[in-house]
C-alpha cells in the first residue's frame, strides 16, 4: 500500500511539474502580440524619419548643379534650362523633365540628369558637333547631322566637307545622308573631300581634291560602301578624271 501511495504522489508531482512548465510558455505566447506591435511601431517610426529626411529636412536638398560635357554651351545656360531651384529636395526633382528642358537648347543634342547624393544635381550634356559646311552667301555655316547651325565661318573650314543640298538645311534628309557618309568614311578620304553633292539623294556624288569623283548613289549601305572604298583607294589611287562607282556595292568599279 505504501508503494502505491508513493507512486501516486510521484505521478501527481509530475503532473504538477508539467503544468508549471506549460504556464510560462502560454505566458510567452500571450506576450508575442506586444512584440509584434512594438516592431510595427518601430518600422513606422523609421519610415517617418526617412521620409522626413528625404522630403522635409534640409539635409538632402539641391545645393549645387554639376554640369559636364560643355564646349560651346555656357554652364549658366544649362543651369537655367534645368530649372531646379537651390533647396529643392533631391528626391522631388523630375529628372526626365529637367533633361528635356536642357535638350531643348539649340546646341544640345541630348542631356541626362541624375541625383548625386547628398546635395548635387548632375547634368551630363552631349553637344551637337559640326560635321558639314554649307555655303551661305559669301560665308560658310557649320551644321550637324540634322542641319542645325553650330557656327558661321568667313572662310571655308578645311576640317568639314562642303555639302550642297536643295531646300532648307535644317531637318533636310540630304544633310543627314551626307553626314552618314562623313561619319563612316575612312580618314584618308575625309581630308580629300572637296564637295558632297546631295541635291539628288538617289545619286549622291563626292568630289575629291585629286579631281576624282565618287558616285555614291543613295545613302543606303553606307558602311559597306565605305569598306569597299577603302580597298578601291588603296588598289587604285585617286587621279584626275577617275570615277569610283559605288552606287551598286556588289558591282563597284573604277573607270
C-alpha positions as CSV (number, residue, x, y, z in Angstrom):
1,X,0.0,0.0,0.0
2,X,2.8,2.4,0.8
3,X,4.4,1.7,-2.6
4,X,1.1,2.5,-4.3
5,X,0.8,5.7,-2.3
6,X,4.4,6.8,-3.2
7,X,3.7,6.1,-6.9
8,X,0.6,8.2,-6.8
9,X,2.5,11.0,-5.2
10,X,5.2,10.9,-7.9
11,X,2.5,10.9,-10.6
12,X,0.8,13.9,-9.0
13,X,4.1,15.7,-8.8
14,X,4.9,15.0,-12.4
15,X,1.5,16.4,-13.5
16,X,2.0,19.5,-11.3
17,X,5.5,20.0,-12.8
18,X,4.2,19.6,-16.3
19,X,1.5,22.2,-15.6
20,X,4.1,24.5,-14.1
21,X,6.2,24.2,-17.3
22,X,3.3,24.9,-19.6
23,X,2.3,28.2,-17.9
24,X,5.4,30.2,-18.9
25,X,5.1,29.0,-22.5
26,X,1.5,30.2,-22.6
27,X,2.5,33.4,-21.0
28,X,5.2,33.9,-23.7
29,X,2.6,33.3,-26.4
30,X,0.3,35.9,-24.9
31,X,3.1,38.4,-24.9
32,X,4.0,37.9,-28.6
33,X,1.4,40.4,-29.9
34,X,3.1,43.1,-27.9
35,X,6.4,42.3,-29.5
36,X,4.7,42.4,-33.0
37,X,3.1,45.8,-32.1
38,X,6.5,47.2,-30.9
39,X,8.3,46.1,-34.1
40,X,5.5,47.6,-36.3
41,X,5.7,50.9,-34.4
42,X,9.5,50.8,-34.8
43,X,9.2,50.3,-38.6
44,X,6.6,53.1,-38.9
45,X,8.9,55.4,-37.0
46,X,11.9,54.6,-39.2
47,X,9.7,55.2,-42.3
48,X,8.6,58.5,-40.9
49,X,12.2,59.5,-40.2
50,X,13.5,58.5,-43.6
51,X,10.5,60.3,-45.3
52,X,11.2,63.5,-43.3
53,X,15.0,63.4,-44.2
54,X,14.2,63.0,-47.9
55,X,11.3,65.4,-48.2
56,X,11.2,67.7,-45.2
57,X,14.7,68.2,-43.9
58,X,17.4,70.5,-45.3
59,X,19.9,67.6,-45.4
60,X,19.3,66.1,-48.9
61,X,18.4,69.2,-51.0
62,X,20.0,70.6,-54.2
63,X,22.9,72.8,-53.2
64,X,24.9,72.5,-56.4
65,X,24.3,71.7,-60.1
66,X,27.3,69.9,-61.7
67,X,27.4,70.2,-65.5
68,X,29.7,68.1,-67.7
69,X,30.2,67.8,-71.5
70,X,30.3,71.6,-72.3
71,X,32.3,73.3,-75.0
72,X,30.1,75.8,-76.9
73,X,27.2,75.9,-74.4
74,X,27.6,78.0,-71.3
75,X,27.2,76.4,-67.9
76,X,24.7,79.0,-66.6
77,X,22.6,78.5,-69.7
78,X,22.3,74.8,-68.8
79,X,21.6,75.6,-65.1
80,X,18.8,78.0,-66.2
81,X,17.3,75.4,-68.5
82,X,17.3,72.6,-66.0
83,X,15.3,75.0,-63.8
84,X,15.7,73.3,-60.4
85,X,16.0,75.9,-57.6
86,X,18.6,75.5,-54.8
87,X,17.0,74.0,-51.8
88,X,14.7,71.6,-53.7
89,X,14.7,68.1,-52.1
90,X,16.7,65.9,-54.4
91,X,14.0,63.2,-54.3
92,X,11.4,65.6,-55.7
93,X,13.4,66.6,-58.8
94,X,11.8,65.5,-62.0
95,X,14.9,64.2,-63.8
96,X,13.2,63.5,-67.1
97,X,11.6,66.9,-67.3
98,X,14.9,68.6,-66.5
99,X,16.7,66.6,-69.2
100,X,14.1,67.5,-71.7
101,X,14.5,71.2,-70.9
102,X,18.2,71.1,-71.3
103,X,17.8,69.0,-74.5
104,X,15.7,71.8,-75.9
105,X,18.7,74.1,-76.1
106,X,19.7,74.7,-79.7
107,X,23.3,73.4,-79.4
108,X,22.4,70.4,-77.2
109,X,21.8,67.1,-78.8
110,X,20.9,65.2,-75.6
111,X,21.1,65.5,-71.9
112,X,20.9,63.3,-68.8
113,X,20.0,64.5,-65.3
114,X,20.7,62.4,-62.2
115,X,20.9,62.7,-58.5
116,X,24.3,63.0,-56.8
117,X,23.6,62.3,-53.2
118,X,23.6,64.0,-50.8
119,X,23.2,67.5,-52.4
120,X,24.2,67.6,-56.0
121,X,22.2,67.5,-59.2
122,X,24.3,66.1,-62.1
123,X,23.7,67.2,-65.7
124,X,25.6,65.4,-68.5
125,X,25.3,67.2,-71.8
126,X,26.1,65.9,-75.3
127,X,26.5,68.9,-77.6
128,X,25.8,69.0,-81.3
129,X,29.0,68.7,-83.2
130,X,29.6,70.2,-86.7
131,X,30.1,67.6,-89.5
132,X,29.4,69.6,-92.7
133,X,29.8,73.1,-94.1
134,X,27.1,74.8,-96.1
135,X,27.7,77.8,-98.4
136,X,25.6,80.7,-97.3
137,X,26.2,83.8,-99.4
138,X,29.9,84.6,-99.0
139,X,30.2,82.7,-95.8
140,X,30.1,79.1,-94.6
141,X,27.8,77.6,-92.0
142,X,28.8,74.6,-89.9
143,X,26.0,72.3,-89.3
144,X,25.4,68.9,-87.5
145,X,23.7,65.8,-88.9
146,X,20.3,67.4,-88.5
147,X,21.3,70.6,-90.3
148,X,21.3,72.6,-87.1
149,X,23.5,75.7,-87.2
150,X,26.5,75.4,-85.0
151,X,28.6,78.4,-86.0
152,X,29.5,80.5,-89.0
153,X,32.9,81.0,-90.7
154,X,34.1,83.7,-93.1
155,X,36.4,81.2,-94.7
156,X,35.9,77.6,-95.8
157,X,36.7,75.2,-93.0
158,X,39.2,72.6,-94.0
159,X,38.1,70.1,-91.4
160,X,34.5,69.8,-92.5
161,X,33.4,68.8,-96.0
162,X,31.3,71.1,-98.0
163,X,27.8,69.8,-98.8
164,X,25.3,71.0,-101.5
165,X,21.6,70.4,-100.9
166,X,18.3,71.9,-102.1
167,X,15.7,73.4,-99.8
168,X,16.0,74.2,-96.1
169,X,19.2,72.9,-94.5
170,X,17.8,72.2,-91.0
171,X,15.9,68.9,-91.0
172,X,17.0,68.1,-94.6
173,X,17.2,64.4,-95.4
174,X,20.1,65.1,-97.8
175,X,22.1,66.7,-95.0
176,X,21.5,63.5,-92.9
177,X,22.7,61.3,-95.8
178,X,25.8,63.4,-96.3
179,X,26.5,63.3,-92.5
180,X,26.3,59.5,-92.5
181,X,28.9,59.4,-95.3
182,X,31.2,61.7,-93.3
183,X,30.8,59.6,-90.1
184,X,31.6,56.3,-91.8
185,X,34.1,57.4,-94.4
186,X,37.8,56.5,-94.0
187,X,40.0,59.2,-92.6
188,X,42.1,59.1,-95.7
189,X,39.0,60.2,-97.7
190,X,37.8,62.9,-95.4
191,X,40.8,65.1,-95.9
192,X,40.3,64.9,-99.7
193,X,36.6,65.7,-99.9
194,X,36.0,68.9,-101.8
195,X,32.2,68.6,-102.1
196,X,29.4,66.3,-101.3
197,X,26.6,66.9,-103.9
198,X,23.4,65.7,-102.3
199,X,21.0,67.7,-104.3
200,X,19.7,64.3,-105.5
201,X,19.6,61.8,-102.6
202,X,19.4,58.9,-105.1
203,X,22.6,59.9,-106.8
204,X,25.0,61.5,-104.3
205,X,28.3,62.5,-105.8
206,X,31.5,63.2,-103.9
207,X,34.3,65.3,-105.5
208,X,37.8,64.8,-104.0
209,X,40.8,67.1,-104.3
210,X,42.7,64.9,-106.9
211,X,39.9,65.6,-109.4
212,X,38.4,62.1,-109.0
213,X,34.6,61.6,-108.4
214,X,32.9,59.0,-106.2
215,X,29.4,58.1,-107.4
216,X,27.9,57.1,-104.0
217,X,24.3,56.6,-105.1
218,X,21.8,56.5,-102.2
219,X,22.6,56.8,-98.5
220,X,21.8,53.1,-98.0
221,X,24.6,50.6,-97.2
222,X,26.9,53.5,-96.2
223,X,29.0,51.2,-94.0
224,X,29.5,48.6,-96.8
225,X,30.3,51.3,-99.4
226,X,32.9,52.9,-97.0
227,X,34.6,49.5,-96.6
228,X,34.7,48.9,-100.4
229,X,36.0,52.4,-101.0
230,X,39.0,51.8,-98.7
231,X,40.0,48.9,-100.8
232,X,39.5,50.8,-104.1
233,X,41.5,53.8,-102.9
234,X,44.3,51.5,-101.9
235,X,44.4,49.5,-105.1
236,X,43.6,52.4,-107.4
237,X,45.0,55.7,-106.0
238,X,42.9,58.8,-107.0
239,X,43.7,60.6,-110.2
240,X,42.2,63.4,-112.2
241,X,39.1,62.1,-114.1
242,X,38.9,58.8,-112.2
243,X,35.4,57.7,-111.2
244,X,34.7,55.3,-108.3
245,X,31.2,53.9,-108.8
246,X,29.7,52.6,-105.5
247,X,26.1,53.0,-106.4
248,X,25.8,49.2,-106.5
249,X,28.2,48.0,-103.8
250,X,28.3,44.4,-105.1
251,X,29.4,45.7,-108.6
252,X,31.7,48.6,-107.5
253,X,34.0,49.6,-110.3
254,X,36.7,52.2,-111.1
255,X,36.7,53.8,-114.5
